[in-house]
């Protein structure tokens, strides 16, 4: 009876608290909130704009286009909270948006966190969610949530491998019998890929661009492995010498060279996980291969690149951006039973 009352007056929520995007799923309904992890604040008072509306999509549109009186802040960096007050404000907005009723009980929240998170960083997640309105906060590793969301048979006595390339971190894990056998968490993700593009444009073309432009360029023509037909795109920015706006034509080959260093770090983390597993589990991976998810999985040719570097079959999960949120929701629903 008490559980039925809880279900009627409140909602259990699954949260993928990402560096770039935050997703909130409601048990039994799916993902109901998918917004950028961004908040716009005034410089004078540090207050969020528009009564809390300048959070998520609206704040993301302001990035790089605001006057000095307004600052657009990302309260998460490399998978951990860096600005506690703004993160609390953002989470309160997202949790209220996900709630089915205007008046409801404080929800139970299951949060996916990186495997490299420290006890102090975990405590920051607990405190931020409690202050944002959660009644109870539980944590789950992103790698396990990603494996569940990708539909891998982690309950069976066979090896399943997942690589979740998020905005700030990359989670690599081998799972079997519902447990993590070996894992690695490196603070390299889509942000590092975009920063590499920005650095490459500045060095090769004396052109300064922002991270949003670098992200767009990476998604449009970026690739991890050679293409059958190389692509090119015109990019606009500021000349580093004259300080005047200008354009430059960038090729997919240039971007591939720029992405080589952060991708090599991801390959190193994958190899370190493979070194930790037993020969029998490693033999399973020869056939089972590895599943890619997260925003980085959308990089053109990344599955082929990792297959060449590791010798394993590599596939991209269905809707890789939603994989962790779906897995967290699935775990939450089973937790409620």
Buried (B, 14 or more C-beta within 10 A) or exposed (E): EEEEEBBEBBBBBBBBBBBBBBBBBBBEEEBBBBBBBBBBBEEEEEEBBEEBEBBBEBBBBBBEEBEEEBBBBBBBBBBBBBBEBBBBBBBBBBBBBBBEEEEBBBBBBBBBBBBBBEEEBBEBBBBBBBBBBBBEBBBBBBBBBBBBBBBBEBEEEBBBBBBBBBBBBBBBBBBBEEEBBBBBBBBBBBBBBBBBBBEBBBEEBBBBBBBBBBBBBBBBBBBBBEEEEEBBBEBEBBBEEEEEEEEBEBEBBBBBEBBEBBBEBBBEBBEBBBEEBEEEBBEBBEEBBBBBBBBBBBBBBBBBBBBEBBEBBBEBBEEBBBBBBBBBBBBBBEBBE
